[in-house]
Amino acid sequence: MSVTAQDIFSGMKENFNEDAAAGVSATIAYELSGDFGGVWTLRVQDGALQVDEGLPSGNVDATVRMDASDFVKVATGELNPMTAFMSGKIRISGDPMTAQKFQDYFRRP
């Protein structure tokens, strides 16, 4: 059985590092295309994580668009996020630094 983006988003709270996100207030949306794709929103508010399916009602700091299979590869360490970004597999609108910092708020499984 292979891992899906849904599996990764469902497990994010268990891998969230509250200490790394202390004092942070940011919202990021992931729009994933292809098989098993979808839209998820992550909100970090002073060390707490909220994961929702769908787009938020308010503004986001950044939106990450990519193929769901590439997202899984990045999340599982099979694909370097910078390499994916430089090759056009990851597109970011809004603040790219916010999107980059989000990976620091999670422990690798």
LUMZAMI-569818 format. One line per field, with one value per residue (C-alpha): residue number from 1; residue in one letter; x, y, z. Coordinates in Angstrom, 1 decimal, m for minus. Layout:
% residues N
i	[NUM/...]
aa	[A/...]
xx	[X/...]
yy	[Y/...]
zz	[Z/...]
END
This chain:
% residues 109
i	[1/2/3/4/5/6/7/8/9/10/11/12/13/14/15/16/17/18/19/20/21/22/23/24/25/26/27/28/29/30/31/32/33/34/35/36/37/38/39/40/41/42/43/44/45/46/47/48/49/50/51/52/53/54/55/56/57/58/59/60/61/62/63/64/65/66/67/68/69/70/71/72/73/74/75/76/77/78/79/80/81/82/83/84/85/86/87/88/89/90/91/92/93/94/95/96/97/98/99/100/101/102/103/104/105/106/107/108/109]
aa	[M/S/V/T/A/Q/D/I/F/S/G/M/K/E/N/F/N/E/D/A/A/A/G/V/S/A/T/I/A/Y/E/L/S/G/D/F/G/G/V/W/T/L/R/V/Q/D/G/A/L/Q/V/D/E/G/L/P/S/G/N/V/D/A/T/V/R/M/D/A/S/D/F/V/K/V/A/T/G/E/L/N/P/M/T/A/F/M/S/G/K/I/R/I/S/G/D/P/M/T/A/Q/K/F/Q/D/Y/F/R/R/P]
xx	[0.0/1.4/1.2/m1.1/m1.2/m4.3/m2.3/0.4/m2.0/m3.8/m0.5/0.8/m0.3/1.7/4.9/4.3/7.1/5.3/8.6/9.8/6.5/6.3/5.4/4.6/1.3/0.9/m1.5/m0.5/m2.6/m1.6/m3.3/m2.3/m3.2/m3.3/m4.4/m5.2/m4.8/m6.9/m6.7/m5.5/m4.9/m2.4/m2.7/0.0/m0.8/1.8/2.8/m0.5/m1.4/m4.8/m5.1/m8.3/m9.3/m10.3/m9.4/m9.7/m12.3/m9.6/m6.2/m3.3/0.4/1.4/m0.1/1.9/0.8/2.2/1.3/0.2/2.8/5.6/4.2/4.4/8.0/9.0/7.2/8.9/12.3/12.5/12.6/14.5/12.1/14.6/15.3/11.5/11.1/14.0/12.7/9.2/7.5/6.6/5.0/4.5/2.3/2.4/5.4/7.9/9.8/6.7/6.3/9.9/9.8/6.8/9.0/11.0/7.8/7.6/9.7/10.5/8.8]
yy	[0.0/3.4/6.6/9.3/13.1/12.5/10.1/12.7/15.5/13.2/12.5/16.0/16.7/13.8/15.0/18.7/20.3/22.8/24.3/25.1/26.9/28.9/32.5/31.8/32.9/31.7/30.0/28.0/26.3/23.2/22.7/19.2/18.0/14.5/11.2/11.5/15.2/17.8/21.0/21.4/24.3/24.4/27.1/27.6/29.9/30.2/26.5/25.0/23.3/23.2/21.0/21.5/20.0/22.8/26.4/28.8/31.5/34.2/35.0/32.7/33.7/31.3/28.7/25.7/24.0/20.7/17.2/15.0/12.3/14.9/16.2/12.6/12.3/15.6/14.6/11.2/12.5/10.9/14.4/17.4/20.3/22.8/20.6/20.2/24.0/24.8/22.3/23.8/20.9/23.2/26.6/29.0/32.1/34.5/34.5/31.7/32.1/31.2/28.1/27.2/27.7/25.3/22.3/23.2/22.8/19.1/16.1/13.6/10.3]
zz	[0.0/m1.0/1.0/m0.3/0.3/2.5/4.7/5.1/6.0/8.4/10.2/10.4/13.9/15.2/13.5/14.4/16.5/18.7/19.9/16.4/15.7/18.9/18.2/14.5/13.0/9.4/7.0/3.9/1.4/m0.6/m4.0/m5.2/m8.6/m10.1/m8.6/m4.9/m5.1/m3.2/m1.3/2.3/4.5/7.4/10.1/12.7/15.6/18.3/18.5/17.5/14.2/12.5/9.4/7.2/3.9/1.5/1.1/4.1/4.2/4.9/3.4/3.2/3.5/0.7/m1.7/m2.8/m6.1/m7.1/m8.2/m5.3/m6.1/m6.0/m2.6/m1.2/m2.5/m0.8/2.4/2.6/1.7/m1.8/m3.5/m2.4/m2.0/m3.4/m6.4/m7.0/m6.8/m9.1/m11.7/m11.6/m9.8/m7.0/m7.7/m4.8/m4.8/m1.9/0.4/m0.6/2.7/4.7/2.6/3.0/6.8/7.2/6.6/9.7/11.9/11.3/12.4/9.7/10.4]
END
